[in-house]
Amino acid sequence: MNHPQRPSPVSRNQARQEALQWLKRRWPRAFGNPVPLCLGANERILEACENDPNAPDVAAVKDALRAWVRHPEYLRRVAAGDPRHDLEGHKVGPVAESHRDYAWACLEATKRTAAGDGRDG
């Protein structure tokens, strides 16, 4: 039984970085400095990715988006209640309280992990 070879961590990281650079070139106002993205931005990005012959692999773009929205600065902006922005950089609405709470919890978990305390609560 043949299984597709999984990309090495180095090539996956490189693909993620290339995808992030594509996102920054394509939507500099949304991916220049972290701002909370509007709901549904990922679907629009993936659609653009599928329609752009110069776009990176969809899996790499998904990986880059996951890394982007998990970055501490992005989470800080969401937790602070900064407004959501569309991909062109326009403010489109507030961040829901539940999303602010989730971002705060992610930041706290990151602090615990960095301090070597993996306990919850």
C-alpha positions as a printed NumPy array, in Angstrom:
array([[  0.   ,   0.   ,   0.   ],
       [  1.505,   3.326,  -1.037],
       [  1.073,   6.348,   1.175],
       [  1.862,   9.826,  -0.052],
       [  5.056,  11.1  ,   1.467],
       [  4.429,  13.706,   4.119],
       [  6.342,  16.932,   3.615],
       [  9.316,  17.406,   5.866],
       [  8.922,  20.01 ,   8.634],
       [ 11.376,  22.253,   6.792],
       [  9.452,  22.124,   3.512],
       [  6.127,  22.591,   5.35 ],
       [  7.509,  25.632,   7.169],
       [  8.883,  27.007,   3.906],
       [  5.527,  26.46 ,   2.18 ],
       [  3.752,  28.23 ,   5.069],
       [  6.137,  31.185,   4.826],
       [  5.665,  31.418,   1.05 ],
       [  1.893,  31.323,   1.527],
       [  2.102,  34.055,   4.166],
       [  4.116,  36.217,   1.767],
       [  1.434,  35.645,  -0.906],
       [ -1.259,  36.721,   1.589],
       [  0.719,  39.866,   2.467],
       [  1.204,  40.764,  -1.206],
       [ -2.42 ,  40.053,  -2.111],
       [ -4.027,  41.775,   0.912],
       [ -1.41 ,  44.052,   2.514],
       [ -3.929,  45.947,   4.655],
       [ -5.232,  42.756,   6.243],
       [ -1.89 ,  40.967,   6.577],
       [  0.567,  43.824,   7.069],
       [ -0.088,  44.369,  10.751],
       [ -2.324,  41.898,  12.55 ],
       [ -5.949,  43.045,  12.658],
       [ -8.93 ,  40.848,  13.47 ],
       [-10.208,  39.512,  10.171],
       [-13.879,  39.549,   9.24 ],
       [-15.81 ,  36.353,   9.57 ],
       [-15.695,  34.427,   6.315],
       [-12.349,  35.86 ,   5.22 ],
       [-10.861,  32.387,   5.024],
       [-13.448,  31.254,   2.462],
       [-12.733,  34.288,   0.307],
       [ -8.987,  33.682,   0.589],
       [ -9.295,  30.018,  -0.364],
       [-11.515,  30.908,  -3.324],
       [ -8.913,  33.434,  -4.498],
       [ -6.219,  30.828,  -4.003],
       [ -8.035,  28.33 ,  -6.205],
       [ -8.553,  30.955,  -8.932],
       [ -5.036,  32.421,  -8.903],
       [ -2.543,  30.417, -10.99 ],
       [  0.311,  32.045,  -9.043],
       [ -1.133,  31.159,  -5.639],
       [  0.601,  28.705,  -3.36 ],
       [ -0.845,  25.3  ,  -2.577],
       [ -4.216,  25.494,  -0.788],
       [ -2.892,  23.362,   2.093],
       [ -0.024,  25.823,   2.607],
       [ -2.454,  28.762,   2.601],
       [ -4.654,  27.037,   5.192],
       [ -1.564,  26.371,   7.295],
       [ -0.485,  30.02 ,   6.988],
       [ -3.951,  31.231,   8.002],
       [ -3.938,  28.959,  11.065],
       [ -0.537,  30.307,  12.074],
       [ -1.665,  33.908,  11.458],
       [ -4.767,  33.753,  13.642],
       [ -2.873,  31.93 ,  16.403],
       [ -0.062,  34.469,  16.527],
       [  0.059,  36.241,  19.916],
       [ -0.225,  39.73 ,  18.391],
       [ -3.328,  38.733,  16.416],
       [ -4.825,  37.173,  19.552],
       [ -4.014,  40.312,  21.572],
       [ -5.882,  42.439,  19.027],
       [ -8.909,  40.144,  19.144],
       [ -8.827,  39.979,  22.963],
       [ -8.638,  43.787,  23.113],
       [-11.788,  44.042,  21.008],
       [-10.18 ,  45.774,  18.034],
       [-12.695,  45.924,  15.172],
       [-12.778,  43.244,  12.513],
       [-11.501,  44.197,   9.058],
       [-12.247,  42.903,   5.598],
       [ -9.387,  41.86 ,   3.337],
       [ -9.12 ,  45.378,   1.928],
       [ -8.511,  46.736,   5.422],
       [-11.907,  48.36 ,   6.026],
       [-13.47 ,  48.109,   9.478],
       [-16.545,  45.916,   9.222],
       [-17.718,  45.301,  12.769],
       [-16.914,  44.37 ,  16.324],
       [-15.351,  41.195,  17.634],
       [-17.916,  39.113,  19.522],
       [-17.407,  38.848,  23.267],
       [-17.06 ,  35.067,  22.998],
       [-14.237,  35.527,  20.463],
       [-12.499,  38.018,  22.753],
       [-12.781,  35.543,  25.625],
       [-11.404,  32.724,  23.493],
       [ -8.452,  34.849,  22.341],
       [ -7.721,  35.789,  25.945],
       [ -7.803,  32.113,  26.979],
       [ -5.399,  31.23 ,  24.144],
       [ -2.999,  33.96 ,  25.259],
       [ -3.153,  32.75 ,  28.863],
       [ -2.482,  29.163,  27.755],
       [  0.504,  30.367,  25.737],
       [  1.877,  32.181,  28.789],
       [  1.487,  29.055,  30.937],
       [  3.182,  26.912,  28.312],
       [  6.039,  29.398,  27.941],
       [  6.456,  29.412,  31.721],
       [  6.652,  25.622,  31.706],
       [  3.293,  25.166,  33.408],
       [  1.05 ,  23.142,  31.117],
       [ -1.748,  22.863,  33.673],
       [ -5.223,  24.052,  32.801],
       [ -6.956,  26.494,  35.113]])
